[in-house]
Amino acid sequence: MNEENIDGTNGCSKVRTGTQNEAALLALMEKTGYNMVQENGQRKFGGPPPGWEGPPPPRGCEVFVGKIPRDMYEDELVPVFERAGKIYEFRLMMEFSGENRGYAFVMYTTKEEAQLAIRILNNYEIRPGKFIGVCVSLDNCRLFIGAIPKEKKKEEILDEMKKVTEGVVDVIVYPSATDKTKNRGFAFVEYESHRAAAMARRKLIPGTFQLWGHTIQVDWADPEKEVDEETMQRVKVLYVRNLMISTTEETIKAEFNKFKPGAVERVKKLRDYAFVHFFNREDAVAAMSVMNGKCIDGASIEVTLAKPVNKENTWRQHLNGQISPNSENLIVFANKEESHPKTLGKPPTLPARLNGQHSPSPPEVERCTYPFFPGTKLTPISMYSLKSNHFNSAVMHLDYYCNKNNWAPPEYYLYSTTSQDGKVLLVYKIVIPAIANGSQSYFMPDKLCTTLEDAKELAAQFTLLHLDYNFRRSSINSLSPVSATLSSGTPSVLPYTSRPYSYPSYPLSPTISLANGSHVGQRLYISNQASFF
C-alpha cells in the first residue's frame, strides 16, 4: 500500500479504529490482489484488476450505488458487490474527514454483471434497517447548449463548437415545430469522452461566452434512458418525430399502413411527435426501416423504436456530470418548444399506460373530484395520518418527511435578484433545524424562478433529493378522466386537472447578491431567450 493509500486509510481512523480499518483494507488488498489509490476525493479499488489485459469494459458496465452508510468501507462493500460478478473497479467517494460520502461507482467487466447487480442489490439491506440503491451509471458525454440563434444550421453550429471546444464528435439539432427551416434555439453537442465534455462545460459555463453575439446557456444534457435488450425485443411501438403540427393521426396511420394494410393498431400524436402502435413487433420493425427518413406533409420524419417505462425505481444523482438515472419522474416540464428541454428531443419513455404497461411507481391516489352530497359523514383527520402518495407537491412531501422523522417543520427563507432584462427572480433557502448543525446547514437550489410557488416547490424538491427521499411526482399522463360510477348511481366523477410544473427558472453562476444583503457565491447571467434549465 503506497503512501497515498496509507493517508487515505489513516483518514478513516477518525471514524473507525485506525488499526482495525487499516488492517481490514490491507487484508482485502492481499486477498484480492487489487491495488487501492486515493485521489481527487475518491478511493479507487482496482481499475484494472490483477491480470487484466486490453481496454476497460464498455459503456454500460458501471452501476451507481447510493445510500451507503457513512462508516462502511471497501472491506464490507466489495464482498457484497462481488456476488454479481468480477469487479473491474470500485470507486468510493470520500470526505476529507475520512468518512465516505454515501455513494460509490462499481464497474463490472460485462454489462450482464452490471444488470445482475442492479437486480439483486437494489434495495439490498446492507445493514439492519439500511437499504442501498443500485442503478446504471453512465458517463455523460453530451452538453446542452441553449439560446442559439434559430436561423443557424447544424453545420454552422458544429463548425463553431469545434472552433471553441475540443473533442466534438457531433451536434444534434432539432427543427422548429412550426417552421422546419429554423432550429428550436438549442442543440446537443456530443463529445468523444466525459472529460472532453467536462472541459468544454468548464470553458463555456461562466456565462460571458458568446456565439454569434448571443450569450449561450450551457449545462449537462440529461442522458437517454437505458433499456435492456430483452425489454426492447418486445417493443411493438414506434416513436415518430419531426412531424408537422398540422399532420393528423389519421394521416400518420394511413402512411404507416401503406407498406402493410391493417398493420397499425392506433396512433397517438402529441404536437410534432407521435407513437404508432402495431399489432405485431415484426411489422413495427419493418415499418421503421421503410418509413425512417420519409416525408409526411412535407416534413422528413425520424422513426425509432419507442422505449418503455423503466421497471426499476428511479432517482437522480447529478454528480459532476455523471447522472444516475433519470429526472423526469421528479419534475415534470410542460411540452413546449420554447421550454428548451435538456433531454434529447424524443420522450425517453412511452406514456404511462402504453401497451397496457403501467408505470412502476407505488400505487398513487386517484386524482379526481367526487360529488359532495348533503349528509355525507366526514371524519376529522391529521394530514400526517395519510400515506405519502396522498401528496402531490414537494412542499407537502418535505413537511411530511420532517414530521415522520420527528423533526421541526422546515423553515423557508426567500431571496430575490433582478435579471439583466428586469425580471424579478426568486429562490428559497430551506433550513431544517434538526440537521442544521450537521454536514449541511441549509439547502438552496442552483436555479431561480419567476413565481413564488415555483421557487418554493423547486427548493423543496431540491431538499428532498439531497435527503435521499424517494419523491416521485405524478405526470400529467396519469391524470385521465375517470369513468367509474358511484354506487349511488351518480354520474362519472369529474377529472382533476392540474398543470405539471414547468419552471421558468434561471441558472445561478458565480457571485450573486441577493436582496436581503446575503451573499451566495455565484453571480447571475441571464439570456433574453432563457426559459428553464
NORZIQUI-V323149 format. One record per helix or strand of 3 or more residues. SS is the DSSP state (helix for helix, strand for strand). FROM is the first residue (numbers start at 1). LEN is the number of residues. If there is no record, write none. Layout:
BEGIN
SS:FROM:LEN + SS:FROM:LEN
END
This chain:
BEGIN
helix:3:12 + helix:18:15 + strand:36:4 + strand:42:5 + strand:62:5 + helix:74:11 + strand:87:8 + strand:100:9 + helix:111:11 + strand:124:4 + strand:130:7 + strand:142:5 + helix:154:11 + strand:168:8 + strand:183:9 + helix:194:11 + strand:217:4 + helix:229:4 + strand:237:5 + helix:249:9 + strand:264:7 + strand:273:6 + helix:281:11 + strand:302:4 + strand:317:3 + strand:322:3 + helix:337:3 + helix:354:3 + helix:383:3 + helix:388:3 + helix:394:11 + strand:411:8 + strand:424:8 + helix:433:3 + strand:447:3 + helix:452:15 + helix:476:3 + strand:506:8 + strand:519:6
END
